[in-house]
Amino acid sequence: PLGSNRSFVQSWRVRDLQSALPDGLRGRSPAIGEKLFVEATCAQCHKFKGRGGAVGPDLHGVLGRHKGQYVDVLREMLDPSHKVDAKYAVRIVYTTAGKVISGVVTREDNQEIAIVANPEDPKPLTIKRTDIDEIVQSSKSLMPKALLDRFSKDEILELIAYITQP
């Protein structure tokens, strides 16, 4: 992850971990999961248990939104652009001044839009509609695909157990 001094572990794929679900989640430590949630930078963009950022979806009830399918939660974590809710898809804004800004739109109305281009600095940039030439919606997520490649299988299971707890 950005700003991490961890070493690369593996380029994780769903098939590498799915056989451990859900049995491998039993007996996990919420304290370890919470620590990993912060260390993996999940908390910069995602709110969970009332804390964290708002650039990405709130993770409270994530397992319910995936109809109890742990493998679907895992897929979202390892391949965030696999299926992106339009609300969180990256939008590319072309301005009349020739600038290109990409990020997640956090607010929009008839006069302006607010866009977060950098999750590490979640203060939105406000752009007047009159300054916009075009907005293109991407099918990509702002969440990096290899975010968990510096974490072990056990740590990823701790993280899944943490965010899927009732």
C-alpha positions as a Markdown table, in Angstrom:
| # | Residue | x | y | z |
|---|---|---|---|---|
| 1 | Pro | 0.0 | 0.0 | 0.0 |
| 2 | Leu | 1.0 | 3.6 | -0.4 |
| 3 | Gly | 3.4 | 4.6 | 2.3 |
| 4 | Ser | 4.0 | 1.0 | 3.5 |
| 5 | Asn | 7.4 | -0.4 | 4.2 |
| 6 | Arg | 6.1 | -4.0 | 4.1 |
| 7 | Ser | 7.7 | -6.4 | 1.6 |
| 8 | Phe | 5.8 | -8.0 | -1.2 |
| 9 | Val | 4.2 | -11.3 | -0.2 |
| 10 | Gln | 2.2 | -12.5 | -3.2 |
| 11 | Ser | 0.0 | -11.3 | -6.0 |
| 12 | Trp | -3.2 | -12.6 | -4.4 |
| 13 | Arg | -6.1 | -14.1 | -6.4 |
| 14 | Val | -9.5 | -15.2 | -5.2 |
| 15 | Arg | -8.6 | -18.9 | -5.8 |
| 16 | Asp | -5.6 | -18.5 | -3.5 |
| 17 | Leu | -7.8 | -17.8 | -0.5 |
| 18 | Gln | -11.4 | -19.0 | -1.2 |
| 19 | Ser | -10.9 | -22.5 | 0.2 |
| 20 | Ala | -10.2 | -20.9 | 3.6 |
| 21 | Leu | -13.7 | -19.3 | 3.6 |
| 22 | Pro | -15.6 | -19.2 | 5.9 |
| 23 | Asp | -14.0 | -21.8 | 8.2 |
| 24 | Gly | -10.6 | -20.0 | 8.3 |
| 25 | Leu | -12.3 | -16.9 | 9.8 |
| 26 | Arg | -13.3 | -18.6 | 13.0 |
| 27 | Gly | -11.4 | -17.6 | 16.2 |
| 28 | Arg | -10.0 | -14.5 | 14.6 |
| 29 | Ser | -9.1 | -11.4 | 16.7 |
| 30 | Pro | -11.1 | -8.2 | 16.2 |
| 31 | Ala | -8.1 | -6.3 | 17.6 |
| 32 | Ile | -5.8 | -7.7 | 15.0 |
| 33 | Gly | -8.4 | -7.1 | 12.3 |
| 34 | Glu | -8.8 | -3.5 | 13.3 |
| 35 | Lys | -5.1 | -2.9 | 13.3 |
| 36 | Leu | -4.8 | -4.4 | 9.8 |
| 37 | Phe | -7.8 | -2.3 | 8.6 |
| 38 | Val | -5.7 | 0.8 | 9.5 |
| 39 | Glu | -2.4 | -0.6 | 8.3 |
| 40 | Ala | -3.7 | -1.7 | 4.9 |
| 41 | Thr | -5.1 | 1.9 | 4.5 |
| 42 | Cys | -8.7 | 0.6 | 4.3 |
| 43 | Ala | -9.7 | 3.3 | 6.9 |
| 44 | Gln | -8.5 | 6.1 | 4.6 |
| 45 | Cys | -11.4 | 5.5 | 2.3 |
| 46 | His | -13.9 | 3.2 | 4.1 |
| 47 | Lys | -16.0 | 3.8 | 7.1 |
| 48 | Phe | -16.4 | 0.9 | 9.5 |
| 49 | Lys | -18.0 | 1.0 | 13.0 |
| 50 | Gly | -18.4 | 4.7 | 12.6 |
| 51 | Arg | -14.7 | 5.5 | 11.9 |
| 52 | Gly | -12.8 | 6.0 | 8.7 |
| 53 | Gly | -13.1 | 7.8 | 5.4 |
| 54 | Ala | -16.0 | 8.4 | 3.1 |
| 55 | Val | -14.5 | 8.1 | -0.3 |
| 56 | Gly | -15.4 | 4.4 | -0.6 |
| 57 | Pro | -18.4 | 2.5 | 0.6 |
| 58 | Asp | -19.2 | 2.1 | 4.3 |
| 59 | Leu | -18.3 | -1.5 | 5.1 |
| 60 | His | -20.9 | -2.0 | 7.9 |
| 61 | Gly | -23.1 | -4.8 | 6.7 |
| 62 | Val | -20.8 | -5.7 | 3.8 |
| 63 | Leu | -21.4 | -9.4 | 4.1 |
| 64 | Gly | -25.2 | -8.9 | 4.0 |
| 65 | Arg | -24.8 | -6.8 | 0.8 |
| 66 | His | -23.1 | -9.8 | -0.7 |
| 67 | Lys | -25.8 | -12.1 | 0.5 |
| 68 | Gly | -23.5 | -13.9 | 2.9 |
| 69 | Gln | -21.0 | -14.8 | 0.3 |
| 70 | Tyr | -17.5 | -14.4 | 1.8 |
| 71 | Val | -15.9 | -15.1 | -1.6 |
| 72 | Asp | -17.6 | -12.0 | -3.0 |
| 73 | Val | -16.3 | -9.9 | -0.2 |
| 74 | Leu | -12.8 | -11.3 | -0.9 |
| 75 | Arg | -13.2 | -10.6 | -4.7 |
| 76 | Glu | -14.1 | -6.9 | -3.9 |
| 77 | Met | -10.9 | -6.7 | -1.8 |
| 78 | Leu | -8.5 | -8.3 | -4.3 |
| 79 | Asp | -10.1 | -7.0 | -7.5 |
| 80 | Pro | -11.9 | -3.8 | -6.6 |
| 81 | Ser | -12.7 | -2.9 | -10.3 |
| 82 | His | -14.4 | -6.3 | -10.8 |
| 83 | Lys | -17.8 | -4.7 | -10.0 |
| 84 | Val | -18.0 | -1.0 | -9.1 |
| 85 | Asp | -21.0 | 0.8 | -7.8 |
| 86 | Ala | -21.5 | 3.8 | -10.0 |
| 87 | Lys | -21.4 | 6.0 | -6.9 |
| 88 | Tyr | -17.8 | 5.0 | -6.3 |
| 89 | Ala | -16.5 | 4.7 | -9.9 |
| 90 | Val | -13.7 | 6.9 | -11.0 |
| 91 | Arg | -14.9 | 9.9 | -13.1 |
| 92 | Ile | -12.6 | 11.7 | -15.4 |
| 93 | Val | -13.3 | 15.5 | -15.6 |
| 94 | Tyr | -12.0 | 17.4 | -18.6 |
| 95 | Thr | -12.0 | 21.2 | -17.9 |
| 96 | Thr | -12.4 | 24.0 | -20.4 |
| 97 | Ala | -8.9 | 25.1 | -19.3 |
| 98 | Gly | -7.5 | 21.8 | -20.6 |
| 99 | Lys | -7.0 | 20.1 | -17.2 |
| 100 | Val | -7.8 | 16.5 | -16.6 |
| 101 | Ile | -8.9 | 15.5 | -13.0 |
| 102 | Ser | -9.9 | 11.9 | -12.1 |
| 103 | Gly | -11.3 | 10.7 | -8.9 |
| 104 | Val | -14.6 | 10.0 | -7.0 |
| 105 | Val | -17.3 | 12.5 | -7.1 |
| 106 | Thr | -18.5 | 13.1 | -3.5 |
| 107 | Arg | -21.1 | 15.8 | -4.3 |
| 108 | Glu | -22.7 | 17.3 | -7.3 |
| 109 | Asp | -25.5 | 19.7 | -8.2 |
| 110 | Asn | -26.4 | 22.0 | -11.1 |
| 111 | Gln | -23.6 | 24.5 | -10.3 |
| 112 | Glu | -20.6 | 22.4 | -9.3 |
| 113 | Ile | -19.1 | 19.0 | -8.5 |
| 114 | Ala | -16.8 | 18.0 | -5.7 |
| 115 | Ile | -14.2 | 15.3 | -6.6 |
| 116 | Val | -11.6 | 13.5 | -4.4 |
| 117 | Ala | -8.6 | 12.7 | -6.6 |
| 118 | Asn | -6.3 | 11.5 | -3.9 |
| 119 | Pro | -7.6 | 9.3 | -1.0 |
| 120 | Glu | -4.6 | 10.2 | 1.0 |
| 121 | Asp | -5.8 | 13.8 | 0.9 |
| 122 | Pro | -9.6 | 13.4 | 1.0 |
| 123 | Lys | -10.4 | 17.1 | 0.8 |
| 124 | Pro | -12.5 | 17.4 | -2.4 |
| 125 | Leu | -11.7 | 19.7 | -5.2 |
| 126 | Thr | -14.7 | 21.8 | -6.2 |
| 127 | Ile | -15.2 | 22.5 | -9.9 |
| 128 | Lys | -17.9 | 24.8 | -11.3 |
| 129 | Arg | -20.0 | 23.2 | -14.0 |
| 130 | Thr | -19.3 | 26.1 | -16.3 |
| 131 | Asp | -15.6 | 25.1 | -16.2 |
| 132 | Ile | -16.3 | 21.5 | -17.2 |
| 133 | Asp | -16.0 | 20.5 | -20.8 |
| 134 | Glu | -16.8 | 16.8 | -20.3 |
| 135 | Ile | -17.2 | 14.1 | -17.6 |
| 136 | Val | -16.5 | 10.5 | -18.4 |
| 137 | Gln | -17.3 | 7.7 | -16.1 |
| 138 | Ser | -14.7 | 4.9 | -15.8 |
| 139 | Ser | -15.3 | 1.3 | -15.0 |
| 140 | Lys | -12.4 | 1.4 | -12.6 |
| 141 | Ser | -12.3 | 1.8 | -8.8 |
| 142 | Leu | -10.1 | 4.3 | -7.0 |
| 143 | Met | -9.0 | 1.4 | -4.8 |
| 144 | Pro | -5.7 | -0.1 | -6.0 |
| 145 | Lys | -5.9 | -3.7 | -7.1 |
| 146 | Ala | -2.7 | -4.9 | -5.4 |
| 147 | Leu | -3.5 | -3.3 | -2.0 |
| 148 | Leu | -3.2 | -6.6 | -0.1 |
| 149 | Asp | -0.2 | -8.0 | -1.9 |
| 150 | Arg | 2.0 | -7.1 | 1.1 |
| 151 | Phe | -0.1 | -9.0 | 3.6 |
| 152 | Ser | 0.0 | -12.7 | 4.4 |
| 153 | Lys | -2.9 | -15.1 | 3.9 |
| 154 | Asp | -3.5 | -15.1 | 7.6 |
| 155 | Glu | -3.6 | -11.3 | 7.8 |
| 156 | Ile | -6.1 | -11.1 | 4.9 |
| 157 | Leu | -8.3 | -13.7 | 6.7 |
| 158 | Glu | -8.1 | -11.5 | 9.9 |
| 159 | Leu | -9.1 | -8.5 | 7.9 |
| 160 | Ile | -12.1 | -10.3 | 6.3 |
| 161 | Ala | -13.2 | -11.6 | 9.7 |
| 162 | Tyr | -13.0 | -8.1 | 11.1 |
| 163 | Ile | -15.1 | -6.4 | 8.3 |
| 164 | Thr | -17.7 | -9.2 | 8.2 |
| 165 | Gln | -18.4 | -9.4 | 11.9 |
| 166 | Pro | -22.0 | -8.7 | 12.9 |
